[in-house]
Amino acid sequence: MKFKYFCEQCNKSYDIIPDVYLCPNCQNLSPDTPIKGVLDVKLEGKIDTNFEVVDLLPISKQFRPSIPVGNTPLWSPHRLANLLGLNNVYIKNDDLNPTGSLKDRASYLVAGFAKEHGINEIVLASTGNAASSMAGVAASLGIKATIFLPKTAPEAKLIQIVQYGAKCILVDGNYDMAYDLSLEYSKKFSGINRNTGYNPLTIEGKKTISLEIYKQLNCKLPEYVFVSAGDGVILSGVYKGFEDLMHLGLTKKIPTIFAIQAEKSAALFNALNSGTFKRISSQTVADSISVDNPRNGYHALNKIKKYNGKIITVSDDEILLAQQQLSANSGIFSEPAGSTAFAGLLKVKNQLEKNSLIVVISTGNGLKDIVSARKKITIPTKAISSIDEI
Ligand SMILES: *Cc1c(COP(=O)(O)O)cnc(C)c1O
């Protein structure tokens, strides 16, 4: 398999080397609009249906990290199917990655790439899962992870980062400030930057989820895939996996993707409807998809338009209710941003054929944010000392 970076805007190709992030011709990094010049990985080669997913990643075999990322279960909880009145609903449970979120797929590729190029430091800005993921995967390889985190970041995720031994730099400002400082730092000290969207390997790593879904369905495509969206990198990654399958001649179409956003953090949804991106002041319980300026907005929206995907929004109430219903009917405790995809399915289920093949992606583990889950449940307050008190 041969790999190159490719810019869809100007049709130029570039070698996949550490100093290349955005297309030098088309790049624009403004804090108020999505990134311009996001690169895709283009691959050339031949595979058959027995392919190994990792063979489609642009790193050599000997540099693949040994930490077991991906290969998460795809299964059909029958009680959930009954609840929905749908016959073929599968959950792709990416909570079961080593650090508890789908972000591990990107960290895996970036870390392997760093090793292959002899680079021993990875730098990023994040509000949570990308940081804890990079810290964990880097720990498995002995790579230094340097993380710029807004000082308001959720405590559980902060603890995870420090627990993995990463260097955590708190920023007296928001995510945008952390983003800019991390870029400045990696330019100065020559580590690899893993900022979401900016580093094209973040999209490329996340594509493995679609390749796995195809294989787990015995080389069939789902008709619908539900996934939550903030910056839109997972969304682009999901598309990229299905694009690779088509490009390599294994499939003939792209499933209909439903991207689900929180009502008050819906920059992609707004841009699809209004035609332009406007910076918003996002507010949602689903902290992993709370985004003012979706960094990968142009790239993700282009895919949605190209393949006739859908973007819908759900309220925080719908997210928390979906989170609880998913847990109580399947045993999967997904964080709010992870349950957002399921909330989307609950919202549109009546528009879908009963026998449609549907995959819902759960992107992160509920234990990462117990404060939100607690809002919709009642915890007992009275303790007993004899059985008669029940
Ligand atoms: C990062 C993340 C998302 C959203 O991914 P984007 O690429 O920002 O759209 C959704 N759910 C979880 C759990 C995440 O960590």
The ligand as a MOL file (V3000), in Angstrom:
LIG
                    3D

  0  0  0     0  0            999 V3000
M  V30 BEGIN CTAB
M  V30 COUNTS 15 15 0 0 0
M  V30 BEGIN ATOM
M  V30 1 C -14.1070 14.0410 20.6820 0
M  V30 2 C -15.3620 13.3580 20.9820 0
M  V30 3 C -16.5090 13.5110 20.1800 0
M  V30 4 C -16.5840 14.4450 19.0080 0
M  V30 5 O -15.5800 14.3000 18.0520 0
M  V30 6 P -15.2590 15.4910 17.0530 0
M  V30 7 O -14.1920 14.9900 16.1980 0
M  V30 8 O -14.8600 16.6570 17.8860 0
M  V30 9 O -16.5200 15.7770 16.3040 0
M  V30 10 C -17.6390 12.8040 20.5230 0
M  V30 11 N -17.6780 12.0070 21.5900 0
M  V30 12 C -16.6050 11.8360 22.3890 0
M  V30 13 C -16.7190 10.9500 23.5780 0
M  V30 14 C -15.4220 12.4990 22.1080 0
M  V30 15 O -14.3690 12.3430 22.9330 0
M  V30 END ATOM
M  V30 BEGIN BOND
M  V30 1 1 1 2
M  V30 2 1 2 3
M  V30 3 2 2 14
M  V30 4 1 3 4
M  V30 5 2 3 10
M  V30 6 1 4 5
M  V30 7 1 5 6
M  V30 8 2 6 7
M  V30 9 1 6 8
M  V30 10 1 6 9
M  V30 11 1 10 11
M  V30 12 2 11 12
M  V30 13 1 12 13
M  V30 14 1 12 14
M  V30 15 1 14 15
M  V30 END BOND
M  V30 END CTAB
M  END
